[in-house]
Amino acid sequence: MRLNDFRLTKDFSLKEFECPCCHTVLLHPLLVSKLQKLRDEWGRPLKVTSGYRCGSHNREVGGVEKSLHRAGQAADIEVRMHDQERFRELAAECGFSKIIGYGERHFFHLEIS
């Protein structure tokens, strides 16, 4: 078994949320719980494109200094253009506190607070 390679829920592993540069993970359990609920409602796999970010990686990708990715309270999820309206509706129903769609870039930023 590799570092962080174990299941948190039926559909998500810890590895999906680790920082790509240092493999560190800080993850709020409520984020994973809401993502699993969203996955169940969505009925299809969700691809986490960004979970936890260390300070160095956050700067590298142009993240804001107080990004909730740094606190394990945000995730970016890949979503195709034609699915984005429905995805936004479901994310709101699942209780995410902030939902930002990046249309042409094909992802949503989801936060809990």
Order of alpha helices (4+ residues) and beta strands (2+ residues): alpha-beta-alpha-beta-alpha-beta-beta
